[in-house]
Amino acid sequence: MAKLYLVPTPIGNLDDITLRAVAVLRSVDLILAEDTRTTSVLLRHLGIEKPLRSHHKFNEHATAALFSETVAAGRDVALVSDAGTPGISDPGFLLVRTCVGQGIEVETLPGATALVPALVDSGFPCDRFCFEGFLPQKKGRLKQLQRLAEEERTMIFYESPYRVVKCLEQFAEVFGADRPISVSRELTKKFEQTLRGTVAELLDHFRTTEPRGEFVLVVAGRPRKPKSPEETSPEDENE
């Protein structure tokens, strides 16, 4: 049976692609790309020539059924995004859901994604975290952050350089200006940088230094309140 393959692509450095991903891209009958121009650059770098079709957030509702039928008809199809793993803040969910609903086999390859290196590099706890992706551009941003005000896990956000200052201002309002934060930009690229400090400190930095590149903001969770003696159980004391 044919399959739908979800193939992660490099988030910057073109060498950050697995041998298995290259093999799959060489073997499939069709590659679906978020932006065919961007994917063409990668394919030329890898020496791969395959038919390309567009599958992005503006047409995925219309094309998910079409491309699932392509796989059902016996053609192996690979889905890639411009950078990282399809479905993670990129198109992919609708096509996967459509294929799963039709009993079509889906195989997702491991590979590049920006959130993991930014999280590990932050120095914050990595055992439990929540990934929020991109906040709404306009309506609903503040409400979404307010719902996270009591979140104790490390929180990860994606943001464009045009809204980094606004994002940090809202973090200061909701989480507090003294909340620890780590901001990574241009991961895996020549000018990769990670800055750590409080929300206030990084807000001051980006108010005077123009934000450039793609950003991952990692925010420490709310510190846990110490339990009162009445709330402490024998099991807690033995830990």
Beta strands, then each sheet from edge to edge (+ up, - down):
strand 1: 3-6
strand 2: 30-33
strand 3: 52-54
strand 4: 77-80
strand 5: 105-108
strand 6: 129-134
strand 7: 154-159
strand 8: 180-185
strand 9: 193-198
strand 10: 215-219
sheet 1: 3+ 2+ 4+ 1+ 5+
sheet 2: 6+ 7+ 10- 8+ 9-
end
